Amino acid sequence: MFLFVVPFFRNFGNIKTFNCCKGRQDISTMQENRQEKSPIKQKILLFLEYSGVSLYEFYKKSGVTRGILTQSTGISEENIARFLAYAPEVNPSWLLTGKGEMLKSNDIKRDESTEGTVSFVPTVGKPYYDVDFLGGFDDVFNDQTAIPMHNIIIQGFERVQLWCNVSGHSMEPQINHGDIIGLRECTVNDIQYGEVYAVVLDSLRTIKKIRKASDPAMLRYIPINTEDFDEQEFAINRIIKVYEVIGSISKFF
């Protein structure tokens, strides 16, 4: 006995088929598009963790859309701009492309090729004070001489207002023990977080990168040599003077 099966469909021209491979490709493309943007959020979260800032505090102070960092969607250019305004010390290239370091490099000028000259004429050059800014956190008495020994003339350091000594190893290799540093006085309000400053506090002098602390009454003091030195926090009201570090050079006299 033979069974004769009549085809149920005779014309397949109008039948729409689902291409499962294409569906997977579309989903994959969406995931890739998502992944292209999600690293930016991951980097923002990494920075907040590094800075010790809570999401609540971040959203409140930055103006970034609340909850956006935990959503699976992308992040808008406006929110990226708000984040960079909130954290100017962050390297935009690192945030957007992953290239470079998380924090901007400090534009501290170090020039070993330029020869300095000592001047004993008060109006020629910038004053050199035989005062140590400690690279570490050792307490010192702030009663060292306030009279300059002489002036220093170094081409290319025109923004410098005064020169003094560095002792300690916490800022190496950028600023070495025994260097002299060129300083320019500024205020606490002038501080650009992530940059290097020489700070006179009530019981010590120190050179460190300065960053915001979770407590708004404090500042974080961060060494470059993090293998041998730890960061610390000091109250803002302990600050007597702040100097921008313009550059450093090996002592030549």
C-alpha positions in Angstrom: 0.0 0.0 0.0 1.3 3.4 -1.0 0.6 6.7 0.8 0.5 9.7 -1.4 1.2 12.9 0.5 -0.2 16.1 -1.0 2.1 19.1 -0.3 0.5 21.5 2.1 2.3 24.5 0.4 2.6 24.9 -3.2 3.9 28.4 -3.5 6.6 29.5 -1.0 7.1 32.9 -2.7 5.0 34.8 -0.2 6.1 33.0 3.0 8.4 35.1 5.2 11.0 33.1 6.9 12.9 34.1 10.1 16.6 34.1 9.6 17.8 33.0 13.1 21.4 33.8 12.2 20.5 37.3 11.2 18.5 37.7 14.4 21.6 36.7 16.4 23.7 39.2 14.4 21.2 42.0 15.1 21.3 41.2 18.9 25.1 41.0 18.7 25.3 44.4 17.0 23.1 45.9 19.7 25.3 44.4 22.3 28.4 45.7 20.6 26.9 49.2 20.4 26.1 49.0 24.0 29.6 47.8 24.9 31.1 50.7 22.9 29.6 53.1 25.4 29.5 51.1 28.6 33.3 51.3 29.2 32.8 55.0 29.7 30.4 54.3 32.5 32.8 51.7 33.9 35.6 54.3 33.9 33.4 56.9 35.6 32.6 54.3 38.3 36.2 53.4 38.6 37.1 57.0 39.1 34.4 57.5 41.8 35.6 54.4 43.6 39.2 55.7 43.4 38.1 59.1 44.7 35.9 57.6 47.5 32.8 59.4 46.2 29.4 57.8 46.6 26.9 57.7 43.7 24.5 59.9 45.7 27.1 62.6 46.2 28.3 62.3 42.6 24.8 62.8 41.1 24.1 65.7 43.5 27.2 67.6 42.7 27.8 66.8 39.1 24.4 67.3 37.5 24.8 64.0 35.7 21.4 62.3 35.1 20.5 60.4 38.3 20.8 56.6 38.0 22.4 56.7 34.5 25.6 54.9 35.6 23.7 51.8 36.6 21.5 51.6 33.5 22.4 49.4 30.6 21.9 52.2 28.1 24.6 54.5 26.8 25.6 57.8 28.1 25.0 61.1 26.4 27.6 63.7 25.4 25.9 66.1 27.8 26.4 63.8 30.7 30.0 63.1 29.7 30.6 66.9 29.6 29.1 67.3 33.0 31.3 64.5 34.4 34.5 66.1 32.9 33.4 69.5 34.4 32.9 67.8 37.8 36.3 66.0 37.6 38.7 68.2 35.5 41.6 66.0 36.7 40.4 63.1 34.6 42.1 62.5 31.3 39.4 62.8 28.5 41.4 60.5 26.2 41.4 57.8 28.9 37.7 58.3 29.5 36.7 58.1 25.9 39.2 55.8 24.3 41.0 54.0 27.2 44.3 55.4 26.1 46.7 57.0 28.6 46.4 57.3 32.4 43.2 58.0 34.3 44.4 61.3 35.6 45.9 64.1 33.6 49.7 64.3 33.7 51.0 67.2 35.7 52.6 69.8 33.4 55.6 70.3 35.8 58.5 71.5 33.8 61.8 69.8 34.4 64.7 71.1 32.4 68.2 69.7 32.9 69.6 71.3 29.7 69.1 75.0 30.8 71.9 76.4 33.0 70.9 78.6 35.9 72.7 81.6 37.1 73.0 83.0 40.6 72.4 86.8 40.9 73.0 88.9 44.0 71.2 91.9 42.5 67.8 92.0 44.1 66.0 93.2 40.9 67.5 90.5 38.7 66.1 87.0 38.7 63.7 85.4 41.2 64.5 84.9 44.9 65.9 81.6 46.3 65.0 80.7 49.8 67.0 78.1 51.6 63.8 76.5 52.9 62.8 72.8 52.5 59.4 71.7 51.2 59.4 68.1 52.4 58.5 65.4 49.9 57.3 63.3 52.9 55.0 64.2 55.8 57.6 64.9 58.5 56.6 67.7 60.8 58.8 70.8 60.7 58.9 74.1 62.4 57.8 76.8 60.1 60.3 79.3 61.4 63.0 78.9 58.8 64.5 82.0 57.3 62.3 84.2 55.2 65.2 86.1 53.8 66.4 85.0 50.3 70.0 83.9 50.0 70.2 85.2 46.4 68.3 85.3 43.2 68.2 82.7 40.4 68.0 83.3 36.7 66.7 80.4 34.6 65.4 80.9 31.1 62.0 79.4 30.5 60.8 79.8 34.1 59.4 83.3 33.9 56.2 82.4 35.7 58.2 81.4 38.8 57.9 83.9 41.8 60.4 82.1 44.1 62.6 79.1 44.4 63.2 76.7 47.3 64.5 73.2 48.2 63.0 69.8 48.0 63.8 67.0 50.5 62.3 63.6 50.5 61.5 60.9 47.9 57.7 60.8 47.7 57.4 62.8 44.5 60.1 60.9 42.5 60.8 60.4 39.7 59.0 63.7 38.8 60.6 65.8 41.5 63.8 64.4 43.0 65.3 64.7 46.5 67.7 67.7 46.4 66.0 69.5 43.5 65.0 73.1 43.7 61.5 74.0 42.7 60.0 77.1 41.1 56.8 78.2 42.8 54.0 80.6 42.2 51.6 81.6 45.0 47.9 80.9 44.6 44.9 80.4 46.8 42.9 77.3 47.9 40.2 78.3 45.4 42.8 78.2 42.6 43.6 74.6 43.2 43.1 72.3 40.1 42.5 68.8 41.5 45.1 66.3 40.3 47.9 68.9 40.0 51.0 69.3 42.2 51.2 72.0 44.8 53.5 73.0 47.6 51.4 73.6 50.7 52.4 75.3 53.9 50.2 73.9 56.8 50.3 74.9 60.4 52.9 72.2 61.3 54.5 71.1 58.0 55.4 71.9 54.5 54.7 69.3 51.8 54.6 68.8 48.0 51.8 66.6 46.8 49.1 66.1 44.2 46.0 67.6 45.6 42.5 66.0 45.2 39.1 66.4 46.7 38.3 64.3 49.8 34.9 62.8 50.6 34.8 65.2 53.5 34.5 68.7 52.0 36.5 70.2 54.9 39.5 68.0 53.9 41.9 67.7 51.0 43.8 64.6 49.9 47.6 64.8 49.6 48.8 62.1 47.2 52.5 61.2 46.4 53.8 60.1 43.0 55.9 57.4 44.6 53.0 55.3 45.8 55.1 52.2 46.4 56.9 53.8 49.4 54.5 56.5 50.5 50.8 56.7 51.3 48.3 59.5 50.8 47.0 61.4 53.7 44.2 63.9 54.3 44.5 67.3 56.1 41.9 69.9 57.0 41.6 72.8 54.7 41.6 75.2 57.6 45.2 74.1 58.4 46.5 75.6 55.2 48.5 78.8 55.6 49.8 79.2 52.0 49.5 77.3 48.7 52.0 77.4 45.8 51.6 76.1 42.3 54.7 74.1 41.4 55.9 75.5 38.0 58.9 73.3 37.6 62.0 71.7 39.1 65.7 71.5 38.4 68.7 69.9 39.9 70.5 72.2 42.3 73.4 73.8 40.5 75.0 75.9 43.3 
